[in-house]
Every structure is written in structure tokens, then in C-alpha cells.
């Protein structure tokens, strides 16, 4: 058995329905000498998972635990550590998420994967496109919690020369005689006017190209990186509703990859804070109209009925038990039982599977004093 480092969420392995499954989260150190503690932490968490399995169940996980031993001893694996790792596995597969946020170290054996920390990471950083625009060319990137990556675009689409070609506006000249064989040439409009015409044509092409080839397809936010004067000009003509209001007002060519990624992350974090405030306002309005609740029993029933549009969960809370997705009922349990997981985590999975949204929040970010809340569709 081998492990696979993944960036996709949810991952197909989570849909297999294998039971039980193992979820291990390691809050890792990324600098020496503390980094040397990472394999030891992982080893202790594996022992916790082993202790939760019954003898007959343990046999089916021998290959996975052998793989865990190899991972523990693999120096290269730990050298690539980020702030934390999520390691999920069943009797047949193992996947690893390298997370850019700190999580609480824990090991859970249950009938479903523990996913709240992964959800938190993906909601905070997300996936988005970055458009680096100059007056006569553009470059495009995709970015997520793991980094920023250039998207190859053919020169015929990415440069003014390639797009306009022979259609580039030429200076208009008229000729006036000044006597004899001599003539005087007069330009109309000047070079600045010609450049402005071409720039608008090119910007309209860029807008249509990005919208049709990327934004409509992926439905992800678009961040514009461009000098201030181009920001205004492009925004006046854009038809792309995925272009966010906040931009990075700088020539993209003046930034190295690391600096660009840092600036993009700053923009996305601010966007998330703004969206989070809107979600809080949404709950207040919904609760006032009886379209929201922070009562566990009511929310469980609403999840079973498919009425939950948005579920708010406090990240640090773990409620051992079982959630019946068809009835919406909760049975309390003990986390040491391999059949028992986190009730709130199970609720989150059901909401996501039925097209709802799940927000994993700090205690102070929750819309009420409760550790869960929901906004209903109807």
C-alpha cells in the first residue's frame, strides 16, 4: 500500500463507505530542531488508533499500519511538512492533506472520516484565479492553499500583437502641399489615441477569454493584478461577475512568485472576513424569521429533511456519538468506540452531500453562544 498526497476535497475515497476508517491529524513543526518531533507525534497517534480497533478489525488494517510505520521513518516525508497534516485511511487506501493551518493533534477511528479541520482549511483559502494584466499582454494563474501556479496561455491569446495582428490601429496621416515638391504630413489623434483604441480592444478580448475559458467553467473568484490605471480601465468594461472588487495595484512582472502569492493570500483572507460577516448577518435575519436555529435537535431534523442551507460549527468542539441522516436523531457515544465519530462532523458531511454549505468557525466567530447553528432553505 502507498499513500497519496492530495489537494482535492472531498476526495473519492471518502465516498466509498468503508467502515471503520482512520483519521489522524498531526500539528507539525516546520523548523528544526522541533521538526524532529513530528514522526514521534505521529507514532503516538497511530498507537491511539490501534488501541481503538478491535482484534478482528485490526487484522484488516495491517497494510495501513505497515504504511504508517514507513511514513514515520521517512525523513523526506517529514521534511515536506506544512503547519499540519491530515492522514486518512481505510483497509485499501491512504491519502494525505498538507494543511497550511494549525490543527489539534488527534486520532479518530469511526465509521466516517473526521473532516472539520480540512473543511476549515479549504474554506479559508479556497481556490481562485489571478489575472496579471499589462497594457499589451496578460498572464493567468490558479492559486489555492498550497501555492500559485501559472496557467499556460498561447501567445496568440495572451498578447496584443497576437490578438490584434494586422487589426492594430495605424496612425492616420494626411498630406498637405507646401509648395514645389515638398509635402507636410499631419497625424490625427496622435500615438496616445491609437494606443488607447488598441488597449481597449485587447482588454475586451482578455475579459471575454478569461470569462469563457475559466471563470464560467470553474466559478472561482478572480483577482486582478495590474497597475492602478489599468485596474480602472479594465473594470469599466469587464462583464466578469467573478472579478472581485479588491485588486492588487502593481505590475505583476515586478513580483516574484512568493511575493505574488503572499499578496493574493492577503486579498483572499480579507474577502473571507467580509463573507463571514455577511454569513453572520444572514443568520440573524433568518433566525428572526424562524428560518434559522441554534438548537441541536431542530437542526438535526432539518438536516434529515434536506432543509439546511448553511451549517455553522465550532471547530474545537467534538461531540462523540452517531447521527442518523434519515431521521435526524443523535445517539451519544464514546470516542474510544470505533463505530463512534463526531456527531457534528457527520452532520457536516450530510449537509455537504445535499448541496448545503458548512462553515467551521472559532468560538468567537459563531453567530450565537451555541457551538452549532443553521440557516434553513425554507
BELQUI-V298898 format. One record per residue. OMEGA is omega in whole degrees, -180 to 180 (999 if undefined). BURIAL is I if it has 9 or more other C-alpha atoms within 8 Angstrom, else O. Layout:
# BELQUI-V298898
OMEGA_BURIAL / OMEGA_BURIAL
This chain:
# BELQUI-V298898
177_O / 174_O / 179_I / 175_O / -172_O / 175_O / -178_O / 176_O / -4_O / -179_O / -179_O / 180_O / -178_O / -177_I / -174_O / -180_O / 176_O / -180_O / -11_O / 178_I / -176_I / 176_I / 178_I / 177_I / -179_I / 174_I / -168_I / 170_I / -177_I / -180_I / 175_O / -1_O / -176_O / -178_I / -179_I / 179_O / -174_O / 179_I / 180_I / 177_I / -179_I / 180_I / -180_I / 178_O / 176_I / 178_I / 177_O / 179_I / 179_I / -178_O / -179_O / -177_I / 174_I / -175_O / -177_O / 178_O / -178_O / -177_I / -179_O / -177_O / -177_I / 180_O / 180_I / -180_I / 173_I / 177_O / 178_I / 179_I / 178_I / 179_O / 179_O / -175_I / -177_O / -177_O / -179_O / 179_O / -177_O / 176_I / -180_O / -176_O / 171_I / -179_I / 177_I / 178_I / 172_I / -178_I / -175_I / -179_I / 171_I / -177_I / -173_I / -172_O / 175_I / 177_I / -178_I / 171_I / 172_I / -172_I / -179_I / -179_I / 177_O / 176_I / 176_I / 178_O / 178_I / 176_O / -180_I / 172_I / -178_I / -179_I / 178_I / -179_I / 176_I / -168_I / -175_O / 180_I / 178_I / 177_I / -179_I / -179_I / -178_I / -179_I / -177_O / -174_O / 173_I / -180_I / -175_I / 177_I / -180_I / 180_I / 175_I / -170_I / 168_I / -172_I / -177_O / 177_I / 175_I / 172_I / -175_I / 179_I / 163_I / -176_I / 176_I / -177_I / -176_I / -179_O / 180_O / -170_I / 179_O / 176_O / -180_O / 176_O / -179_O / -178_O / -179_O / 177_O / -171_I / -179_I / 178_I / -180_I / -179_I / -177_I / -174_I / 179_I / -179_O / -180_O / 176_O / -176_O / 178_O / 178_O / 179_I / -178_O / 172_O / -174_O / 176_O / 180_O / 177_I / 176_O / 180_O / -180_O / -175_O / 178_O / 176_I / -179_O / 179_O / 175_O / 179_I / 177_O / 178_I / -175_O / -178_O / 180_O / -180_O / -180_I / -179_I / 178_O / -179_I / -179_I / 179_I / 177_O / -178_I / 180_I / 178_I / 176_I / -179_I / -179_I / -179_I / -178_I / -179_I / -179_I / -175_I / -174_I / -173_O / -172_I / 180_I / -178_O / -173_O / 179_O / -179_O / 178_I / 178_I / 179_I / 180_I / 175_I / -173_I / 175_I / -173_I / -176_O / 179_O / 177_I / -178_I / -178_O / -179_O / -178_I / 178_O / -174_O / -174_O / 174_O / -175_O / -179_I / 179_O / 177_I / -177_I / -175_I / -179_O / 177_O / 178_I / -171_I / -179_I / 176_I / -176_I / -179_I / -180_O / -177_O / 170_I / -174_O / -178_O / -179_O / 178_O / -179_I / 180_I / 180_O / 178_I / 179_I / 178_I / 180_O / -177_I / 178_I / 177_I / 178_O / 179_O / 178_I / 179_O / 180_O / 180_O / 178_O / 178_O / 178_O / 178_O / 178_I / 179_O / -179_I / -179_I / 180_I / -179_O / -179_I / 180_I / -179_O / -177_O / 176_O / 178_I / -178_I / 170_I / 178_I / -174_I / -177_O / 180_I / -179_O / 178_I / 179_I / -180_I / 177_I / 180_I / -180_I / 179_O / -176_O / -175_I / 177_I / -180_I / 177_I / 179_I / -179_I / 175_I / -171_I / -170_I / -176_O / 173_O / 180_O / -179_I / 178_I / -179_I / 177_I / 178_I / -174_O / -179_I / -179_O / -178_O / -178_I / -178_I / 175_I / -180_O / 179_O / 178_I / -175_O / 179_I / 178_O / -177_I / 178_I / -175_O / 176_I / 177_I / -178_I / -177_I / 178_I / 178_I / 176_I / -179_I / -180_I / -180_O / 179_I / 179_I / -178_I / -179_O / 172_O / 179_O / -180_I / 178_I / 177_I / 177_I / -169_I / 169_I / -178_I / -177_I / 179_O / -178_O / -177_I / 176_O / 179_O / 179_O / 179_O / 169_I / 179_I / -179_I / 170_I / -176_I / 175_I / -179_O / 999_O
